[in-house]
Amino acid sequence: GKDSVYSFFLSSNVTAWVFAIAVLTTQTLCFGFFIDEASLEFGYDRMWRYSFSCPPNNLNCRDDSEVTAFGWIFFALFGFFYLTSDMINGLKLVWSASKYGLSRRGFQIFVAGCCLFSITALALYATVAYNVATSRSNVDMIFNTVILLFVNELDEKLFASLHAIIPEWLENTTSEIAASFGGGVRMNVQYANSNHQLRDDHTKRIKNVDKKLARRSNAIKTIEARHTKLKKNVAGIRAKQATKDREMKRVVAKIHEQESKMETLEWFREQQNRRFEDIERNYIEAVAENKKLKEKVRGLEGEQATKVKEMKRVEDRNQELNKKVEKLESELRNLKVELQSLVETVQNVSQLQKK
């Protein structure tokens, strides 16, 4: 289909085939999951919801399904709008493969058509089966239908994502497909009709364009010559610019070095200023301490003078006391002598009394 990765089956690029097969596998697995959950198998935990409930105290069963005709009408409209074009395009691709016979291009178109038709038919079957198994209201049916149809749009979403992520690769791939299938492959493959007249018109236009290109080839050659000259001039300018850039880098490096040196000098200057401030502060403190010490020395000298005077007074008193002591010693000696004489007289008297 148009703007779908299933068109990559028409390319000879391996990466394009990988994208197409990956999307086909993903969609098949997703639809397989839904079909498996919609299957009614006893003994397995499935998402099948019974629409009838039979109370144990009543013989009549009650239908709890709220799906009306409007739900099925919306389901049919969504399926028609989303799936009809892909199914018809797939059938047209398969039909147009007969134009190329048993060839590689015919095989590619046949594979692309079969994949597109098969995955669309699988989407339709999965949507019907899952809605029959699980939808018990119109909202459930619309919700399930939208989800399954969104899975069916993965091929186109991946094509749009590739167009946004790697537009050059996508353009090369589509151009290669168009070139290998005669330039009009997207219209031919999508609608699967034998539009040979349109291809002939394109061929005539291409011939006219070739003639115009031949006429303008000389001009292109001259332009190329000028372009080569300009390239040489640009190369010379670039070389000069490169030398200037190198010189500028050297100058910038020197400027950075000078700035770093200036920063270091500024740091040293700040350190010296701080040292000078510390020295001045210490000098002021030393001068103040020196004044205090001088005052203390003066006080100590005054105290020393007073102490010297007191010492002289003490020495004078000491001398006087020594003189008194000498007098007392002399008197004591005299008293001792007198005492001895008295003792001798007493002894003599005692002896005389005894006799």
Buried (B, 14 or more C-beta within 10 A) or exposed (E): BEBBBBBBBBBEBEEBBEBBBEBBEBBBEBBEEBBBBBEEEEEEEBEBEEBEEEEEEEEEEEEEBBBEEEBBEBBEEBBEEBBEBBBBBBBBBBBBBEBBEEEEBBBBBBBBBBBBBBBBBBBBBBBBBBBBBBBBBBEBBBBBBEEBBEBBBBBBBBBBEBBEEEEEBBEBBBEBBBEBBBBBBBBBBBBBEEBEEBBEEBEEEEEEEEEEEEEEEEEEEEEEEEEEEEEEEEEEEEEEEEEEEEEEEEEEEEEEEEEEEEEEEEEEEEEEEEEEEEEEEEEEEEEEEEEEEEEEEEEEEEEEEEEEEEEEEEEEEEEEEEEEEEEEEEEEEEEEEEEEEEEEEEEEEEEEEEE
